[in-house]
Amino acid sequence: MRVSCFKYTDDDWYPTYFKHTVELTLHDQLTDGSWRVSVWGADDFGMNFDFGTEIDAQNMYFALCMKEKVNIKELEKLGFTRF
């Protein structure tokens, strides 16, 4: 199950998508058994966080979905790393 949405941002994601948004995605289970949440701009800049369980990844995804906007510093504080 792959799910994604677009969230507003104040940052430059080199570049952003339409109307200054980034794509937030909850990915299918990875080959190593982990679950990934990622945030990407419209080109080659993105941030990922891999979780040991599906529920932890889902909780992060939905928590970010509920925010008004997503930005780089906040994601770094949550443990996301640049890809």
N, C-alpha and C positions, 0 to 999 in steps of 0.2 A: 504494500500500500504506500504509494507516494502521494503526499499532499503538499500543496504550496499555496501561498497567498502573497500579495504585494503590500508592503508597509512603507509609510512615509519615513523620510530620513532628513536630517540637517547636514549630513556629511556628503563629501564627494566620493563616490564609489567608482569613479574612473570609467565610464560615467554611470549615472543612475538610469533607471527605466523611466517611462512616461511619468510626468507630474512629480518628479523627484522621489521615486520609490525604488525599493530593493525587493528582490524575491527571497522570501523565507520558505524553506522546504524541510519537511520531515521525510527522510528517505526510507526505502525498504531496508531490511536487514542486510548488512554488509557481509562479505565473505568470511571475515574473522569473527562474526557473531555479534558485533556491536551495532548500534543504531545511531544514525547521524542526523543532526540538525544543521542546516547551512543557511547562510545569508550571502547573496551575491548581487553585485551590480550588473550592468548590462554588458560588461566585457570580461576581463580576466582577473578582477579583484573580488575575493570572497573570503568568508570566515566560516570555520566549521567547529563543531563540538561533537565528539563521539561518546556515546553513553553505553554502559554495560547492559542496560535493560530497556526494553521497549517503552515501558511506562515512564521511565525517567526522561526519555527523549520526547515522548508525547507531552509530558508536563511542561517541559521547556518550550516546545513548539507553541502550545496553547497559551502559555504565559506571555510569550512574545507577541502572539496574535492579538492579545487583549491590550497591548500598549498602543498609545497614540502614535508613537514613532520609534524607530530603532536607529541607534547610532553606534559607531565603532567603539568609543570608550566604554559605553555601557556593556557591550558584548565582551570586551576584553575583561572587564571586572567579573563577568559571569563565567569566564574560562574559555571563551571562543578564541581560536588562533587563526591567524591569516593563512590563507592557502597559497 
